[in-house]
Amino acid sequence: MIDTNLEMTDKIGYLLFKKGIIDGTILEKALQAKANDKSKIKRNLAQILVQDFGFDHDLIFREVAILYAFRELDASLEDIPPQRLKSLKQLITNAPDSLKSQMLEHKVIPFMYDERVKDKLILAAIDPTDRNIPKIAFGLNAKKYEVLFIRKKDYEKLVNTIIPPENVYLKMMEEANDTEIHIEQDESLDEEALDAEINKSALINLVEGALVEGVRKGASDIHFVPKPGNRTEILFRLDGNLQQWHIQDGTLPEAVVAVVKDRSKGMDRFEREMAQDGFIQREIDDQVIRFRVSVLPTVGTELKNKFESVVIRILDDRKVIKDLDKLGLAGYSRAAFEKAIKQPQGMIILTGPTGSGKSTTLVAALYQVIDPSVNVLTVEDPVEYVIQGARQLKIGYKMNFEQAIRSILRHDPDIVLVGEMRDKETAEVAIKLANTGHLTFSTLHTNDAPSAVARLYKMGIEPFLIAYAINIIVAQRLIRRLCENCKRKVLKLDDDLLDLLKINKGEWKNYSIYEPKGCEKCNNTGFKGRIAIHEALYFTKSIRQIIVRSGIEVDEEKIREQAKLDGMLNLRETGLEKVKMGITSIEEVIAGTSDE
């Protein structure tokens, strides 16, 4: 029972309860926690709800800001003039270290001086009720000040732009001044000398620094590539392309690889003749990040070296997309995909090469159908992202992928995700699940959607099972987005290019078409980020009939023609739609798609 005098005793609690943001049970527990709070500075109810009960910070404190009439700072980074950012940076960097630490700890930022009131400082805070704000204002010598509410995510973007977080490992490397470690090399590998080199702190800092920097730069993979002459190149894969980050000279490549192995679980430093897979987990910028490590022996020009290539996949759960709008699905593809995943049973198949974002799309689709009332099971090898609300089976030496997929049939599933249909046995079980009342998601490696039908047929799956168990097959590719900061309008379209694409010149001259330029924000590439393009083959009655009537082989061309009549756009046509929207360039679409 909620106290009728609640409005008098706790205005924040009353407001949140009245708006339905918290229920009576949570409110009572939070009020109890507030009464028992032993903090030196007593916390208010909003702080307790966020810190102890896990409520969304911005949701709660926006209401607090409204209650106490704090204005909200609603300016994205793109809207802030460069001169303002520059003066903001000076204001922060000129502050004493103790004050700077206090500002960062309490997430308060001196945003600007009021243009209308002389000497009045505007402070932005994620918690405008924080009792440390007056001390910070005093430390900044503010004669007058006003506090604005800023959303936590906006604050973090702003601070990371003005004062990027320091990579402590790289700083330690610079301070130690021993990034180059020299060792005399014998005809055979001297394990003791190698061990001495491995234990040098610079190599540990280099590897740890690469992990931190890879996460902060938004890389998908980190590559350690051994080269002759005691040299190791470290590259990041950014927006699908490899870019060099660091060259380690004067150090045995074996030593660099050994440090990676030592810092990974499930790897043997002394094994240099076989492939190994390992795992690293780190907390970077208050976020747990997982790294999947792959080591492969390679051939070098120097026989005395035992070279190994290392690729580390960065698994950052913050990159998990839960919203279909962010995937790039549009038009017919979006409508067909939503229709397919809303069916009570049947199969949704994503196709495309490695690195085309198939898993990302499947996880986003799963989040549309996950519900406490259904049992969602996933079988992936390896598991990349943690999916809330799903039971993800752990693959290991005691239960392999094939055993796991067979076991799920006895585990009362409603919705199943099979990471990949890699052989006939896996495909048969997945199709059987879809055919017996389960909604099933999976991936397949084919170039386009119609060829996936032929692939399943050649694997030995019966045509009637393919026709009636599958709801949709979606082919996917990733293409680079133009940098919003520097993209420029194409003044004259290339007629030869338009002829190559077989598109209407008159129609295209009505669109604003853009091309890459290059600036500091996109590392002078002209592109920043990627977007998916799709080819959606929805299984209409006509498509099912074509498949069922297949003879010795499936007629892919007939399926393709019927799908086009149903409204399907191929990958290139979907990409050109993104060009019309100003998202990417014509050349990028041509490079990423075939002309079929």
ZAMI-894729 format. One record per residue (C-alpha): x, y, z; residue in one letter. Coordinates in steps of 0.02 Angstrom, whole numbers, plus 32768, in hexadecimal, padded with zeros to 4 digits. Last residue first. Layout:
BEGIN
XYZa
...
END
This chain:
BEGIN
848B7DF873EFe
85067E8A73E9d
85687E537483s
856D7EB87524t
85E97F0D759Ag
86557F6A751Ca
85BE7FA674B8i
856A7FE47557v
86078040758Fe
8619809174E3e
856780D474E8i
858681277591s
8534810D763At
84AC815576ABi
846D81E07638g
83BD8195762Fm
83D081767573k
847181177599v
841380AB7619k
8396807E7590e
842D80517524l
84607FD175A8g
83B47F7F75A1t
83C47F7274E3e
84727F2674F5r
84377EA67575l
83A07E6D750Fn
82F67EBC7527l
82637E48754Dm
81B37E847520g
81517DE474FEd
817B7DF27443l
82327DFB7476k
821B7D5C74DEa
81CF7D067446q
82667D3173DAe
82E27CFA745Fr
82867C54747Ci
82887C3373C0k
83417C5D73B9e
83687BE8744Be
83177B5273F5d
83357ACD747Bv
83877A2D743Ee
8358797F7403i
82A079AE7404g
825A7A417464s
819A7A44746Fr
819D7A61752Cv
82147AF57514i
81AA7B4D748Ei
810C7B2F74F7q
815B7B7D7592r
818D7C18752Fi
80DB7C2D74EDs
808C7C1B759Ak
81007CA275DDt
81A47C787634f
81F27D23764Fy
829B7D3775F9l
82E37DD67646a
837F7E2375FAe
83CF7E95767Bh
84487F257693i
849D7F3D773Aa
84EA7FE07777i
859D800B77A6r
85F7808C780Eg
8658812677D7k
868E81417723f
86EE81CC76CDg
8792817276F3t
87EC8209773Dn
87F281B877EAn
873381CB77F1c
872A825A7870k
87C882AD782De
878182C2777Ec
8767826676DBg
8705828D763Bk
868C81FF7617p
860082127595e
854C824D759By
84B482437528i
842482BE753Cs
839C827174CFy
834282BF743An
83D1829273C2k
83AD81DD73ECw
830581E07394e
834C822372F0g
83DD81A972F2k
836D81107306n
83D780807344i
84347FF872EAk
84BD7FF27370l
85477FF572EDl
84EA807F728Fd
84E280E7732El
859E80D07347l
85C181007293d
8556819C72A9d
85BD81D57340d
854C824773A8l
857C82FE73AEk
857C8368744Dl
858C82D774C6v
856283207571k
85E5831575F8r
85FA82A67690k
866282FB7718c
860B82F277C1n
8588826F7796e
861281F37769c
85CB818476E0l
859080DB771Fr
85F2804176EDr
859D7FA876A7i
856E7F087702l
851F7E7A76A3r
84837E1176C3q
841C7D877671a
83747D6976C6v
83197CC376B8i
82647CC376F4i
81DD7C55773En
82317BAB7728i
81E07B07775Ea
81677AF776CBy
81D67B037632a
82777ABC767Ei
82187A2876C7l
81BC7A0A7620f
82647A0E75C5p
82B479887635e
835A79BC7683i
83EF79617633g
847879E47643m
845A7A09758Bk
83A97A4375B4y
83E97AB07643l
84667B0375CCr
83E27B1A7544a
83717B7775BEv
84067BE075F9a
84267C0C7541s
83807C6B753Fp
83B87CDC75D2a
84637D157594d
851B7CE975A1n
850B7C537615t
854D7C2B76C3h
84B87BFA772Fl
84707C4477CEt
83E77C11784As
83477C4278A2f
82BC7BC978D1t
82097BEA7909l
81CE7B407945h
81317AE17913g
81747A3D78D1t
81B07A767826n
82267AFA7869a
82747A7C78E0l
828579FC7853k
82D97A8077E6i
83597AA07870a
837579E5788Cv
838B79C777D1e
84007A5D77BCa
84707A207849t
847C797077FFe
849679B1774Ck
85297A20777Bd
85587AD077B7r
84AC7B1377DFm
84EC7BA3784Ae
84C57BF178F2g
84257B907910v
83AC7C057968l
83137BB179B1v
82687BF279E6i
81E57B8E7A44d
825A7B0D7A92p
82287A7A7B03d
82D87A397B28h
82CA79917ACFr
82E379DC7A20l
83717A427A6Ai
83D979A57A7Fs
83F1798979C4r
84377A3979ACi
84AD7A227A3Fa
84F2797B7A02q
851A79C77957e
856E7A6279A2f
85DD79FF7A1An
85B879CE7ACDm
8645798C7B3Ck
86CE79E97ADAy
866D7A8B7AE9g
85D27AE57AABi
856F7B467B2Ck
84B87B577B01l
846E7C067B04q
83CB7C127B64r
83787CB17B24a
832B7D447B85g
83C27DB57B73q
84317D827AE1i
84EB7D7E7B0Fv
854E7D977A70y
85CC7D2A7A15e
85A67C767A45v
86247C0A79E6p
85DE7B9A79A5d
85287BCA79B6e
848F7B6979F1v
84097BE07A31t
836D7BB87A96l
82D57C287AB1v
824C7BE47B22n
81B27C537B11v
81447CAE7B91s
81CF7D237BCBp
81D57D6C7B1Ad
82587D6D7A93i
82087D8F79E9v
82507E3879B5q
82F27E157A13y
830B7D7B79A6l
83067DE77909a
83917E58794Da
83F67DBA7976v
83DB7D7978C5l
840F7E1F7878t
84B17E2578DEt
84D57D6E78B4s
84C77D9177F9k
85397E2B7801g
85977E0E775Ds
86377DD777B5g
863C7D28776At
85DE7D2376C5p
85217D3176B3g
84807CDA76E2t
83FF7CF4776Al
83787C6E777Ei
82D27C8377D9i
82787BDE77F1m
81C57BB3781Dg
81527BC378B2q
80DF7C3E790Ap
80F87CBE787Dq
812D7D6B78B9k
81DF7D50787Ci
81A67D3C77C7a
81327DD577C3k
81BC7E42780Ce
82367E057787f
81BA7E1E76F8a
81917ED1772Ea
82497EFD7748r
82837EB176A3s
81F37F027642y
82237FB1767Dg
82B27FBF76F8a
832B7F597760l
83C47FC57787g
83E97F6E782Bl
83C78005789Ck
830C8002787Ed
83077F4A78B3l
832F7F7F7966d
838A7F0879DAk
84397F257996i
84C77EDA79FDv
855A7F5279F4k
85577F737AB0r
85747EB87AC6d
86287ECF7A8Bd
86767E317A44l
871F7E6179FAi
87677DD97989r
88227DBF79A3i
88867D80790Fv
89357D3A792Av
89AE7CFB78A4s
8A377C8478DAe
8AEC7C80789Ff
8B697BFF78D8k
8C0B7C5578A6n
8CA97BF3787Dk
8C697BD677CCl
8C6B7C9077A2e
8BF77CB0770Et
8B607C90777Dg
8AD37C107775v
8A3D7C2077E8t
89FD7BCA7887p
894C7C0678B5l
89127C5A7956v
885C7C8E7971s
88287CF77A09v
87747D237A34r
876D7DC27A9Cf
86E67DEA7B1Br
86C57E9B7B5Ai
867C7EC37C07v
86517F7C7C07q
868B7FFD7C87d
870180517C09d
87547FA97BE4i
87367F127C53e
87957E817C05r
87717DCF7BCCq
87E57D677B5Fi
87C07CC37B07f
88217C427AA7g
88287BDE7A06d
88C37B8379CAq
89007B487920a
89977AD37922m
8A557AD87915e
8A847B5D7995r
8A517B0D7A39e
8AC37B577AC0f
8A4A7BE27AF4r
89B97B6A7B0Cd
890E7BBB7B01m
88697BA07B5Dg
88597C4B7BAEk
88B57CDA7B5Cs
89377D4E7BADr
89C37CCF7B99d
89917CB27AE3k
89987D6D7ABAv
8A437D787B11v
8A807CE27AAEa
8A4A7D367A0Bv
8AB57DD07A32v
8B497D617A63a
8B3B7CF579C7e
8B3F7D95795Dp
8BEF7DB179A4l
8C007E6A79CDt
8C697EEC7972g
8BD37F437925d
8B1D7F447960q
8AB67F9B78DAi
8A137FED7915h
8963801578D8w
895D7FDD7822q
88AE7FDF77DAq
884B7F4677A1l
87A47F6E774En
86F57F377783g
86C27FD877DAd
87637FCF7841l
87CA7F317848r
88607F5D78B4f
89147F2F7888l
89AE7F0378EEi
8A4C7EE1788Be
8AD67E7A78DAt
8B8F7E8A78AEr
8C287E2478DBn
8C717E2D782Bg
8BEB7DC577D4p
8B347DEF77F9k
8AB57DAE7878p
8A017DF07868v
899F7E197906f
88ED7E4178CEh
88677E977939i
87B17E7F7907d
870A7EDD7909s
87587F877929a
86F0800C7981g
8783808179A5k
876A806E7A5Fr
87637FB07A59v
87FF7FA179ECg
885B801F7A5Be
883A7FB97AF8v
886E7F137AA9l
89077F627A56a
893D7FAE7AFDg
89327F027B4Fe
89A37EBA7AC8v
8A1E7F4C7ACCl
8A1D7F567B8An
8A4C7E9E7B95i
8AD57EBA7B14l
8B197F527B70a
8B1D7EF67C18s
8BAB7E857BE0k
8B7C7DD67C16n
8B6E7D9A7B63i
8C227DCB7B41e
8C657D667BD3a
8BFA7CD27B9Cd
8C3F7CDF7AEBl
8CF17CDA7B30a
8CC47C407B97e
8C697BED7B04e
8CFC7C047A8Cd
8CB27BE679DFl
8D337B937971s
8DB47BE67901e
8DCF7C697988d
8D7F7D167990q
8DCB7DA479F3e
8D407E047A48i
8D047EB67A38h
8C6B7F027A88i
8C257F9C7A35e
8B947FE87A96t
8C0F80087B22d
8BF180BC7B53n
8BA480877BFAa
8B3E81287BF6e
8B0381057B45e
8AD080527B6Fm
8A7A808D7C0Em
8A1581087BA5k
89E6807C7B2Cl
89A580157BBEy
894980A97C0Dv
88E280CB7B6Fn
889E81767B9Fe
87E6819C7B8Ap
87C482217B06p
87B482CF7B53i
8741833A7AE8i
86F482B27A7Dt
86E982317B09n
869B82B77B78v
861482E17AF9l
85E9822D7AD0k
85DF82037B8Be
8571829A7BB0y
84FA826F7B21d
84E981BB7B63k
84C881FB7C14k
844182757BDDr
846883297C0Di
840683897C91f
843484417C9Fl
847E84987D39v
848B85567D3Fe
851D85B97D82y
854D86607DCDk
85F6869C7E0Bk
864786007DC0a
86FA85EC7DFBn
8707853D7DAEl
872884F57E5Cg
8689854C7E9Bf
862484FA7E0Fa
866F84507E3Ci
864684697EF4k
8592849F7EC7p
858084007E5Bi
85B383867EE6n
850083777F27r
84C7831B7E89d
841383537E64t
843C837B7DADp
846A82C47D91d
84AF82AE7CE0i
84F8835D7CF5a
850D83F47C82a
855584937CCBl
852E853E7C80i
859F85C57CC9l
855D86757CE7k
85EA86F67CDAd
857887747C7Ek
84C5873E7C5Ev
848787377BA9r
851186CF7B57e
851386547BE7d
85C1860A7BF7y
85D3855B7BB1m
85CA84A07BD5f
862584887C7Ap
861083CA7C87i
85D083607D17v
85DF82A37D16k
85FA828F7DD3h
86A082347DBEe
86D182957D22l
86B3833D7D75m
870E83087E14q
87A282C87DB0s
87AB83707D54k
87A483CA7DFCl
883683647E41s
8898837A7D9Ed
888784387DA4p
881984817D18a
887284BE7C7Bn
8846841C7C1Ft
878D84337C44i
877884E97C0Dl
87ED84CD7B7Aq
878584397B3Ck
86E584A17B4Bl
8737852E7AE8s
876084B27A5Ck
86B5845F7A61l
8663850B7A53r
86D3853979BFq
86A584947969p
85EA84C57971p
857D844979D1i
84F084037965d
854F8368792Ae
8579833C79DEl
84C083347A0As
846F83C37A68a
83DA83AB7ADCd
841683F47B7Fl
837E83DF7BEEe
8342846F7C5Cr
833484487D15f
8284846B7D54a
828D84007DF3y
820983837DBAl
823C838A7D02i
82F383667D2Ea
82BC82D87DA1v
8254828F7D12e
82EC82987C9Er
834D82497D2Df
82E881A97D2Ei
82E481837C73l
839881BD7C5Bd
83DC81487CE1h
837E80AC7CABd
834B804E7D49f
83C87FD17D93g
837A7FC37E41f
840F7FF77EADd
846680817E4Aq
83D680C07DDDv
834880B07E5Bl
83BA80EB7EE9i
83EF81887E89q
833981B17E62a
830781977F19l
838682157F5Cn
842E81E17FA1r
846C8217804Ck
851F82598047i
858781E780B7k
852581538076s
84D080E380F9k
842980D9809Fd
83AA807D810Cn
831D80FC80EEa
834981068035k
834A80498026a
829D80448076q
826080CA7FFDl
82A780627F6Da
82507FC37FABk
81AA80207FBDe
81BB806D7F10l
81E97FC77EC0i
814C7F767F0At
80DC80097ED9g
8110800B7E23d
819280767DCDi
818680D87D2Ai
80C880DC7D3Ag
80C0819A7D30k
807281A37DDEk
80FC81347E26f
8187819C7DD9l
8139823F7E19l
811881FC7EC9y
81C981B57ED8g
821782597EA1i
81A882BF7F16k
81D682587FAFd
818782808058t
810282FF8022m
80CD82A07F86e
80D081FD7FEBl
804F823B8069n
7FD081BC8027t
804C81318052d
804980A97FCCi
800080008000m
END
